[in-house]
Amino acid sequence: MKVAVTGGQGFIGSWIRNELLARGHEVVVFDRHLHSEMANGEEFFLGDIRDETAVVELAAHVQGIVHLAAVLGTQETIGNPRPSADTNIRGSLNVFEAADQYAIPVAYAGVGNYFMREQGTGSYTISKTAAEDYARMFNAYRGGQIAIVRPVNAYGPGQSVAAPYGTSRVRKILPAFTCRALTGTPIEVYGDGTQISDCVYVGDVARVFVAALEHTARQGPPAEPIGVGPDSSCTVLDVARLVAAEVARVTGHAPVTVEHLPMRPGEVPNAVVRADTKTLQQLGPEYTADTFVPLDEGIRRTVGWFAENWLPGYRAA
């Protein structure tokens, strides 16, 4: 199958491309700028999901779409909600309409904290869950073939880093914790750290996205959104301590301390962001949370990658 990946040069997109190629698919990377090399079996399509004509042209040349392109952020989208609303809602509608026109399956990236829409946690969650509602409408009344995949916090090697350690505008848990610990800086945790925001290794996320697309192409979309996350949860403070301990093991230095900061706009005290892993069963018996990379092993891989690939360049700069 020839599969388009919108936002295919991003963190999750890059891993999904590798998974598609490993399963024998061809890949078309759909993005606004070319900033990564294409592998054998890949081609690049320059475009923006807000451009209806470009998205229809893309759909005309593929047999499936993994739709990842979005404006990200929680508190970042509260102060400026228009870009996320425009891209995440109208852009997704363009993808769904184009896929409907050519009767091809879509795997759509939902959000693990979809239920927080009711608390107004930010335009990212609001707009992404609105697009989920449209996906359900297409499936119910237009013969749509859209699988909704809801990963919790994806992490792993190659994830972008926010300031002051990188250029990303969106702070993600594992890169933020890891980069601070590797530079001997206390890890910053917002709130008391008792909130649960589960983390899932990006390779497992990629595997589920591709399986969901293949399932939808063969049998139609799963009846329920597919939650992608671990089978056991831990707190944000637990994650910080695991990262500090692993960095200490790698560097031979004492573990860095943890500092607590006030929670940011859009964050909910004592929140629980956890995937409904029972929904994975829709893809087959081989897709269960207990087959995913355990958190301690995922952190080991992630810290090792940042120590080897990110830290030398950061020190040189």
N, C-alpha and C positions, 0 to 999 in steps of 0.2 A: 504494500500500500504506500502511496506517496502522501506524506503527511506534512501539513504546514504547521509551524509553531510560531504563534504570534508572541512577540517579546522573547524570541528564541535566543537572544544573546545574553539574557539575564542569568542569574545564578541557577534558579530551578530549570529554566529553559535549556541551559547548556547540558545539564544532567539528563534531561528528557531527550535531547537530541542524541546523546550517546546511547541511551536505552533503546531508542527507536532503531538506530543503526545496528545495534547488537542483535535486535530481533529481526533484522532483514528488511526493514522499511527504508524507503528513500525519504529525505527531509528537505523541506523548503523553509528557510528561516525568513520570517516576515518581520521587518524592523525598520525604524526610521533612519538609522545610521548603521553603516558597516564598520564594526570595530573589532571583529574577531575573524580568525581564519576559518574557511569552510573546509570540512573534511571530505574525503571521498564519499560519494553518495549524498552530498549536500549541495544545495544551491541557495543563493540569496535573492530575495524579492524586496526591493526598497518600497516602503509604504507605511502608512499611518492608519490605524484602525478607525480613526475618525473620518477617513476618506472612503465614502461608500463605494465609489467606482473602483478604487484600488482593492478593496476587500472582495468585491464581486469578481474581479479579474483573478485574484488569488484563488478563490473557491473554484473557479472554472478549470484550474490546472492541477487540482489535488483530489485525493479520495478521502481525506479526513483532516480535521483541524484540532490542535491542542491550543486552547485560547488562554494565554497567560498575561498578555499585555495589559498593563494597568498603571494608574498613578497610585503609589503606595503611601503609607504613613497614617499615624493616628492623630497625635496632636498637630502634626504638620498640616493635615487637611482641615483642621478646625478653623484655623486662621484664614485659609484660602480654599474653600470647598469647590469652587467652580471647575478647576482643571480635573479633579477626580470625578466629579459628576459627569462632565462632558466625555471623558475618556472611558470611564468604567461603565456608564450606562449607555450612552449613544454609541460608543465604539463596540460594545458587546452586542447591541441590537444590530449593528451592521454585520457582525460576524454571524449572528443567528439567522438573519434574513438571507445572507449570501449562501449559507449552508442549506437553508430550506430551499432556495432556488435550484440548487444542484443535488439535493437529496443526499447530503454527505453527513457523517457523524461528527460530533464535536465533544471534546472533553473540556469542560469549563472549570476554571480555578475559582472556587468559592473561598470563604474564609472560615477558619476554625472558631472565631468568636462571633458568628452570625447572630446569635441570640442577643448580643449587646446592642444591636440596632435599636432596640426599645429604650435603651439608656442614652442614646445620642452620643455614642463614644467616638464619633469622628466620621467625616465624609467617606473615608475609605470603606469602613464597614457598612455604612448606609448604602453607598452606591453599589458595592459588590453584592450585597444581599438583594438589592432592587433588581440587579441583573439576573440573580437566581430566580426571582419571581417571574421575570420574562421567560427564562428558560423553561420553567414549569408550564407557562402559558403555551409556548410553542409545542411542547411535548403533548399537552392535553388537547389542543384544538387545531394544531397545524401539522400534525404528523411529524413533529420535530424529533431529532435523534441527538439529544443533548444530555450527556452525563455530567452531573455536578460532583466535583471532587473537592472536599474540604480538608486540606492539610492544616494541622496546627503549625507551630513555629518550625519551619524547615531550617536545618543548619548543616554545616559540613565544610569540607575544603573548598576554597574558592569564593566564599561568600564575601560580598562587598563590605567595606568598613566605613563607618561614619566619622566625622570630625571628632577629635583632633587627629585621628590616626589614619583617616582616609577621606575620600571625596564624596562618599555616598551622603545623601540628604536624609536618609532614614536609618535610625539606630536599631540594630537587631541584637538580640540578647547575647548569643554566643560570640560573635566577633567583638562586641563591646567588652565583654568580660575577658576574653582571651587576650586581646591587644593590651588592655590595661595590666593584666597579670604578667605578660611577657616583658613589659617595660618596667616592672617593679612598682607599678602604681596601684593604689587600693582600688578594688572593684566597687563600682557604684551601683547600688540597688535602690530603686525607687520604692518608697514605702517601707513597711517592716519586712518585706520579702516573703510573707506567708501566702501571698497570692499564687495560684497554680496556673502556669502558662506552659503547657506541655510542649516538649521539643521532639521532633522526629527527624531522623537522618535523611538527607536529601536523596540519597540513592533509593531508599524505600519509597519516597514520594514519587520519584520518576517512574519506578516500576508500577505503581498503582495507576498513575495517569495513563501510561501506555496500555495497561491491561483494561482500563475503563474504556478507552477509545476502541480497542479491539473487540471488547464485549459488545459495545454499542453498534459497531459495524456488523456483527454477526447476529445479534439477538435483539437489538434495540436498547434504549437507555435503561440503566438500573432503576428500579421503582423508587428507591430512596437515594438522597445524596450520600456519597461515600466519605466517611470520616477517616482521616489518615493520621494516626498518632500511636503512641506507645500503649501497652496494656497495663502499665502502672504509672502513677503520677508522682511528681515531687514538686516542691515549692521552688520559687525563683531563688530563694536563699540557698536551698540545697544545690541548685545548679551552680551558683557562684562558688560554693565551697568545693564542689567537684572540680571546677576549672582551676581554682587556686591550687588544689592539691596536685593535679596533673602537671600544671606549669612548674610547680616546685620540684616534681620528680624529674622533669625534662631538663630544667636549668640547674638543679642542685642547690637552689637558693631556698630560703625559708618562704613559706606560703605568704602571699600578700594578704592584707586585711580587707575587710568588707566595710564600706561606709554606706550609711543610709541617707537618702535624699528625699525631699517631699515628692509625693506623686505628681505626675504631670497631667495637664488637661487631657481628658479622654480615658484616663486609667481609672479603674474601679477597685477600691480596697477590697481585699478578700475575694477577688474574682477567681472563678474556676474555668479555665479554658481547657477543655478535654475533648478528645474525639470520641464519637460513638463507634468504637471499633467493630461492633457486631455487624455494621453495614458492609464491612469488607467481604463478608461471606457471599455477597451477591456476585463477586468476581470468581469464585471458586475456592476450593478447600486450601489451595496453596497460598492464599492471601489472608493471613491472620497476623495480628499484631505481635504474637509471640515469635514470629519469624523475622521481625525487624531487628536492626542493629541496636543492641542495648545502649542506654545513654552513656554509661561509663566508657564503652568501646568507641562510641561515636565521638565523645569528647577527646579520647586519646588520639583518634585519627585527625580530628580538627585542630587540636593544639599542635600536633606534630607538623601538620601542613603549614600552619601560620608561623611556627618557629623556623621552618626550613625555607619557606617561600616569601613570607611577608616581612618578618623581623629584620633580615639583613638589609633589605631595601629601605626600610624605615630608618634604621640606624645610619645608613649611608646618607640619607637625605637630611 
